[in-house]
Amino acid sequence: MGSIEISENPSWASEYDVGGHYDKKGRPVAENLGLLPPFHLDPVESPGVFHVPNLTKESAETVSELLQQNHTSYHIFLLPESSKGSHLHNHIVHHDLTLWALGATPEQLRGHHHRNTLYQQKPFKEADPGTVKDMTRAFSFRKHLGNEWYYQDYVHFFENEIATLGYANVLQKYLVGGTDLANDIFYRMWMGYVHSIMHVGLGLEFKQMKILAEGFAQACVHHDYWYTEFLSKAEKDAATTALSRMELSECADAARADPIIRNSSNIEFQRQFEGEGKTRKFVMRREMIKDGVCGNAFTELGRVACRYRVDPNDLERETAALMNAAVYLTACCQYPPHECRPDFFLMHGSNASIWHSAFLKEPSLTNMQKARLLEQTGRVALMLYAGMGCPKPDMDWVLTQKPAEKLDDWPKVFERACNHADDGHMSKLIRTFAQCQVISKPYEDNPEFLMKQHMFLPSANAAIDVGPSANGGVPMEGVLHFDFVRGAAWPEAWEGVPIREEGRPSEPVSVATR
């Protein structure tokens, strides 16, 4: 996927004409002419930023077919928002592509894909050509923002925009260009626990333009306004504050040291249920970021978050540092004496970080734009950390956990990830750990890189070991996860997680920790 030259005065600069190219009957030209490429994975052309060797054509063909099935058959959300008070996301694209990069066979790909289709939601409606055409006007484009009903319309709209403007111009116009329109969608990318920015990153990483369209459409139908309020305020404060810059790992320390931030959320956000007996279900009528972190520590966390500022002239180190800090928190925020288990929400901050390797390689983005993308993911990682009660890192506890069998090497861990029967969260985490080890290596002696080379494989092994031990070896039932905790700082989150038999050695392992 090459770079597309961007005009200094693009035709879409007007805020009153969003875009679109249609025939005389109002049908999208791109759809009629088939200008947008079909899904097509290839072991050489689109293996991903991190992948195992010897990817096969057979798996490439299988995952391409499965991605198309998901694209046409399912909504991006699992349920209407009213069902639980918050959106749950369709992770099939994430899972299919991660398994592909980790070397899954066609049989594994089809098995996981089928299992995860069983609880997906069909589209509310087909895309309406009239609505899609109407979206070319700024007023109509904006009036549907935040409305899940129009997801398919936004998908078709962005497919057409990508086909006619080119993906690079779409990135500028709708994400990083700095206009009011771009900024609106820019902040939406991190709504719903970073899923849209993940999707866009997947589209770029694996060179799949329909996934890029899905990612933009997903962002458009989110409406978690508190992300926009927090992130935009942090950006403004970062530009004017006299406070010195801090690394993301230092910001996590500062957040944990502040009692207002540390106590802004609580375990009750993870214990909301409605109904009785078989109808009892988990809901999120009160949301931990909106009602907890932003409701109780907006100013305090913002004061910390604005100090995380990325140097656009040092992007390779900055990208590695973001991943390293996010992975460190996910790996080592444990709760002795319980067995190690990753936190579900910290894991999202970690998993989102891998796609900054794709943004780093994207030639159409400027260094300033890449830095700005990094800053938002880092600041949302801090929001998630606060939402989980700012758990204290304990890498010694991870490194001294006895593996279920032996300390597996990476190929074995990847094989186990390809067999892990969930919706992709665990395999994404494993791939992120592996990619983080690679890009962190040049900075092993940097103090801000707390996750050292010898920590990655034991951390990945501890995470994948959860599969056989959680819920009788069934890590996920429907949409319920048993392979993660929710709220790593609080003892209630660890109820039901086994006590580790071996305890803590009397002689701590010598590792570089805080």
KOLBAVEX-96018 format. One record per residue (C-alpha): residue in three letters; x, y, z. Coordinates in steps of 0.5 Angstrom, whole numbers, padded with zeros to 4 digits, always signed. Layout:
BEGIN
ALAXYZ...
This chain:
BEGIN
MET+0000+0000+0000GLY+0004+0006-0002SER+0003+0013-0001ILE-0002+0018-0004GLU+0000+0025-0005ILE-0004+0030-0002SER-0006+0036-0005GLU-0005+0043-0001ASN-0012+0045-0003PRO-0016+0039-0003SER-0023+0039-0006TRP-0026+0037+0000ALA-0023+0043+0004SER-0030+0046+0005GLU-0034+0044+0011TYR-0040+0044+0007ASP-0039+0039+0002VAL-0036+0032+0006GLY-0035+0028+0000GLY-0038+0022-0004HIS-0038+0020-0012TYR-0045+0018-0014ASP-0048+0016-0021LYS-0055+0019-0024LYS-0059+0014-0020GLY-0055+0016-0013ARG-0052+0010-0013PRO-0044+0010-0010VAL-0040+0009-0016ALA-0035+0006-0012GLU-0039+0000-0011ASN-0042+0000-0018LEU-0035-0001-0021GLY-0032-0005-0015LEU-0026+0000-0014LEU-0025-0002-0007PRO-0021-0008-0007PRO-0024-0015-0004PHE-0021-0018+0002HIS-0014-0021+0000LEU-0009-0023+0005ASP-0002-0025+0003PRO+0004-0028+0006VAL+0008-0024+0003GLU+0004-0017+0002SER+0000-0017+0008PRO+0003-0021+0014GLY+0003-0016+0019VAL+0008-0012+0023PHE+0009-0018+0027HIS+0008-0025+0025VAL+0011-0032+0025PRO+0015-0035+0019ASN+0012-0039+0014LEU+0005-0036+0013THR+0001-0040+0008LYS-0003-0039+0002GLU-0009-0043+0005SER-0010-0039+0011ALA-0009-0033+0007GLU-0015-0035+0003THR-0019-0037+0009VAL-0018-0031+0013SER-0020-0027+0007GLU-0027-0031+0006LEU-0028-0030+0013LEU-0027-0023+0014GLN-0032-0022+0008GLN-0037-0026+0011ASN-0037-0022+0018HIS-0037-0015+0013THR-0043-0017+0010SER-0047-0021+0016TYR-0046-0017+0022HIS-0046-0011+0026ILE-0040-0008+0029PHE-0044-0008+0036LEU-0046-0015+0039LEU-0052-0012+0042PRO-0056-0005+0042GLU-0054+0000+0047SER-0060+0000+0051SER-0059-0008+0053LYS-0053-0007+0057GLY-0052+0001+0057SER-0046+0001+0054HIS-0043-0002+0047LEU-0040-0009+0047HIS-0036-0010+0040ASN-0035-0015+0035HIS-0028-0018+0035ILE-0028-0022+0029VAL-0024-0018+0025HIS-0019-0017+0031HIS-0019-0025+0032ASP-0018-0027+0025LEU-0013-0023+0023THR-0009-0024+0029LEU-0009-0032+0029TRP-0007-0031+0021ALA-0001-0027+0024LEU+0000-0032+0029GLY+0000-0038+0024ALA-0007-0041+0025THR-0009-0047+0020PRO-0015-0046+0016GLU-0019-0051+0021GLN-0017-0046+0027LEU-0019-0040+0023ARG-0026-0043+0021GLY-0027-0046+0028HIS-0026-0040+0032HIS-0029-0035+0027HIS-0036-0040+0027ARG-0036-0040+0035ASN-0036-0033+0035THR-0041-0032+0030LEU-0046-0035+0035TYR-0047-0029+0039GLN-0046-0023+0034GLN-0052-0018+0032LYS-0054-0018+0025PRO-0054-0011+0022PHE-0060-0007+0024LYS-0061-0005+0017GLU-0058-0005+0010ALA-0054+0001+0008ASP-0059+0006+0004PRO-0057+0009-0002GLY-0061+0015-0001THR-0058+0016+0006VAL-0051+0015+0004LYS-0051+0020-0001ASP-0054+0025+0004MET-0048+0024+0008THR-0044+0028+0003ARG-0047+0034+0006ALA-0044+0036+0013PHE-0050+0037+0016SER-0053+0030+0014PHE-0046+0027+0016ARG-0046+0030+0023LYS-0053+0029+0025HIS-0052+0021+0025LEU-0046+0021+0029GLY-0047+0017+0035ASN-0053+0013+0032GLU-0051+0005+0032TRP-0057+0005+0027TYR-0053+0008+0021TYR-0047+0004+0022GLN-0048+0000+0015ASP-0049+0007+0012TYR-0042+0010+0015VAL-0039+0003+0012HIS-0041+0004+0005PHE-0040+0012+0005PHE-0033+0011+0008GLU-0032+0005+0003ASN-0034+0010-0003GLU-0029+0016+0000ILE-0023+0011+0000ALA-0024+0009-0007THR-0025+0016-0010LEU-0020+0020-0005GLY-0015+0014-0003TYR-0014+0012+0004ALA-0009+0017+0005ASN-0013+0023+0004VAL-0019+0020+0008LEU-0014+0019+0014GLN-0012+0027+0013LYS-0020+0029+0012TYR-0023+0025+0017LEU-0018+0023+0022VAL-0011+0027+0023GLY-0012+0033+0018GLY-0014+0038+0024THR-0021+0041+0022ASP-0027+0041+0026LEU-0029+0035+0022ALA-0023+0031+0023ASN-0022+0033+0030ASP-0029+0030+0032ILE-0028+0023+0029PHE-0021+0023+0032TYR-0023+0023+0039ARG-0028+0018+0037MET-0023+0013+0035TRP-0021+0012+0043MET-0029+0011+0045GLY-0031+0005+0047TYR-0024+0002+0050VAL-0020+0004+0044HIS-0024-0001+0039SER-0024+0004+0033ILE-0017+0006+0033MET-0015-0002+0034HIS-0020-0003+0027VAL-0016+0003+0023GLY-0010+0000+0025LEU-0011-0007+0023GLY-0014-0004+0016LEU-0007+0000+0015GLU-0003-0006+0018PHE-0006-0012+0014LYS-0007-0007+0008GLN-0015-0008+0008MET-0019-0002+0006LYS-0026-0005+0008ILE-0023-0006+0015LEU-0021+0001+0015ALA-0028+0003+0013GLU-0031-0001+0018GLY-0026+0003+0023PHE-0028+0010+0021ALA-0036+0007+0021GLN-0035+0005+0028ALA-0032+0011+0031CYS-0038+0015+0028VAL-0043+0011+0031HIS-0040+0012+0038HIS-0042+0017+0043ASP-0038+0017+0049TYR-0037+0024+0049TRP-0033+0024+0056TYR-0027+0021+0052THR-0027+0028+0047GLU-0028+0032+0053PHE-0022+0029+0057LEU-0017+0028+0051SER-0018+0035+0048LYS-0017+0038+0055ALA-0011+0034+0056GLU-0008+0036+0049LYS-0010+0044+0050ASP-0006+0043+0057ALA+0000+0040+0054ALA+0001+0046+0050THR+0001+0051+0055THR+0003+0048+0062ALA+0009+0049+0065LEU+0010+0042+0068SER+0015+0038+0065ARG+0014+0032+0061MET+0014+0025+0063GLU+0014+0018+0060LEU+0008+0014+0060SER+0011+0010+0066GLU+0012+0016+0070CYS+0005+0018+0069ALA+0003+0011+0071ASP+0007+0012+0078ALA+0004+0019+0079ALA-0003+0017+0078ARG-0002+0011+0083ALA+0001+0016+0088ASP-0005+0021+0088PRO-0011+0018+0092ILE-0016+0022+0088ILE-0014+0019+0082ARG-0013+0012+0085ASN-0020+0012+0089SER-0024+0015+0083SER-0026+0008+0081ASN-0029+0002+0085ILE-0030-0005+0084GLU-0038-0004+0084PHE-0037-0001+0077GLN-0036-0009+0075ARG-0041-0011+0079GLN-0048-0009+0076PHE-0053-0014+0075GLU-0060-0014+0072GLY-0065-0020+0073GLU-0066-0026+0077GLY-0064-0033+0075LYS-0063-0035+0068THR-0064-0028+0066ARG-0059-0025+0071LYS-0054-0021+0066PHE-0048-0016+0067VAL-0050-0009+0065MET-0046-0002+0065ARG-0051+0003+0067ARG-0046+0007+0070GLU-0039+0007+0067MET-0033+0007+0070ILE-0029+0012+0066LYS-0035+0017+0065ASP-0038+0016+0072GLY-0031+0014+0076VAL-0025+0017+0073CYS-0028+0023+0069GLY-0033+0024+0074ASN-0029+0024+0080ALA-0022+0026+0078PHE-0022+0029+0071THR-0018+0035+0073GLU-0013+0031+0077LEU-0012+0026+0072GLY-0012+0031+0067ARG-0006+0034+0070VAL-0002+0028+0070ALA-0004+0026+0063CYS-0002+0033+0060ARG+0005+0031+0062TYR+0005+0025+0057ARG+0008+0029+0051VAL+0011+0025+0045ASP+0017+0028+0041PRO+0016+0028+0034ASN+0023+0027+0032ASP+0024+0021+0036LEU+0018+0017+0034GLU+0021+0010+0034ARG+0023+0010+0041GLU+0017+0014+0043THR+0013+0008+0040ALA+0017+0003+0043ALA+0016+0006+0050LEU+0008+0007+0049MET+0008-0001+0048ASN+0013-0002+0054ALA+0009+0002+0059ALA+0002-0001+0057VAL+0005-0008+0057TYR+0009-0007+0063LEU+0002-0005+0067THR-0002-0011+0064ALA+0003-0016+0065CYS+0005-0015+0072CYS-0001-0012+0076GLN-0003-0018+0080TYR-0005-0019+0087PRO-0001-0024+0091PRO-0002-0029+0093HIS-0007-0031+0087GLU-0005-0034+0081CYS-0003-0029+0075ARG-0008-0027+0071PRO-0009-0020+0066ASP-0013-0015+0068PHE-0019-0014+0062PHE-0018-0007+0062LEU-0011-0006+0062MET-0010-0011+0057HIS-0014-0006+0052GLY-0009-0001+0053SER-0004-0006+0052ASN-0007-0009+0046ALA-0008-0002+0042SER-0001+0000+0043ILE+0001-0005+0037TRP-0002-0001+0032HIS+0002+0004+0033SER+0008+0000+0030ALA+0003+0001+0023PHE+0002+0008+0024LEU+0009+0009+0025LYS+0011+0006+0018GLU+0005+0010+0015PRO+0008+0014+0010SER+0002+0019+0009LEU+0002+0021+0016THR+0007+0027+0019ASN+0011+0026+0025MET+0007+0031+0029GLN+0001+0027+0027LYS+0004+0020+0029ALA+0006+0023+0035ARG-0001+0026+0037LEU-0004+0019+0036LEU+0001+0016+0041GLU-0001+0021+0046GLN-0008+0019+0046THR-0007+0012+0046GLY-0002+0013+0052ARG-0007+0018+0056VAL-0013+0013+0055ALA-0008+0008+0058LEU-0008+0012+0064MET-0015+0013+0064LEU-0016+0005+0064TYR-0011+0005+0069ALA-0014+0009+0074GLY-0021+0006+0072MET-0018-0001+0075GLY-0016+0003+0081CYS-0008+0004+0079PRO-0006-0003+0081LYS+0001-0004+0084PRO+0006-0007+0079ASP+0009-0014+0082MET+0014-0017+0076ASP+0017-0021+0081TRP+0011-0025+0082VAL+0010-0026+0075LEU+0017-0028+0074THR+0017-0033+0080GLN+0010-0036+0078LYS+0011-0044+0076PRO+0009-0045+0069ALA+0003-0050+0068GLU+0008-0055+0064LYS+0015-0052+0063LEU+0017-0045+0061ASP+0015-0045+0053ASP+0018-0042+0048TRP+0015-0037+0043PRO+0013-0042+0038LYS+0009-0046+0043VAL+0006-0040+0046PHE+0003-0038+0039GLU+0001-0045+0038ARG-0003-0045+0045ALA-0006-0038+0043CYS-0008-0040+0037ASN-0012-0046+0041HIS-0015-0041+0046ALA-0022-0041+0045ASP-0024-0034+0046ASP-0026-0028+0042GLY-0019-0026+0041HIS-0017-0022+0047MET-0012-0027+0049SER-0008-0028+0042LYS-0008-0020+0041LEU-0005-0020+0048ILE+0001-0025+0046ARG+0002-0022+0040THR+0003-0015+0043PHE+0008-0018+0048ALA+0012-0021+0043GLN+0012-0015+0038CYS+0014-0011+0044GLN+0020-0015+0046VAL+0022-0014+0039ILE+0022-0006+0039SER+0024-0005+0046LYS+0031-0009+0045PRO+0035-0003+0043TYR+0032+0001+0049GLU+0034-0005+0054ASP+0038+0000+0058ASN+0033+0006+0058PRO+0030+0007+0065GLU+0023+0008+0062PHE+0023+0001+0059LEU+0021-0002+0065MET+0019-0009+0061LYS+0026-0012+0060GLN+0028-0017+0055HIS+0028-0023+0060MET+0021-0021+0062PHE+0017-0022+0056LEU+0016-0030+0055PRO+0015-0031+0062SER+0009-0026+0062ALA+0006-0029+0056ASN+0007-0036+0059ALA+0003-0033+0065ALA-0002-0030+0061ILE-0004-0036+0056ASP-0003-0041+0062VAL-0010-0038+0065GLY-0013-0042+0059PRO-0013-0049+0062SER-0014-0046+0069ALA-0020-0041+0068ASN-0027-0044+0069GLY-0025-0051+0068GLY-0021-0050+0062VAL-0027-0046+0058PRO-0024-0039+0058MET-0030-0036+0055GLU-0038-0037+0055GLY-0042-0033+0050VAL-0039-0026+0052LEU-0037-0028+0059HIS-0029-0028+0060PHE-0026-0032+0065ASP-0019-0031+0063PHE-0018-0024+0066VAL-0020-0020+0072ARG-0024-0014+0072GLY-0021-0009+0077ALA-0014-0011+0079ALA-0013-0007+0085TRP-0019-0009+0089PRO-0019-0016+0092GLU-0026-0017+0090ALA-0024-0018+0083TRP-0020-0024+0085GLU-0025-0028+0088GLY-0025-0035+0085VAL-0018-0034+0082PRO-0014-0040+0085ILE-0009-0038+0091ARG-0002-0040+0088GLU+0001-0046+0091GLU+0008-0044+0091GLY+0008-0037+0094ARG+0013-0032+0094PRO+0021-0035+0094SER+0025-0032+0100GLU+0030-0030+0095PRO+0027-0025+0090VAL+0029-0026+0083SER+0033-0020+0081VAL+0030-0016+0076ALA+0029-0009+0074THR+0023-0007+0077ARG+0021+0000+0081
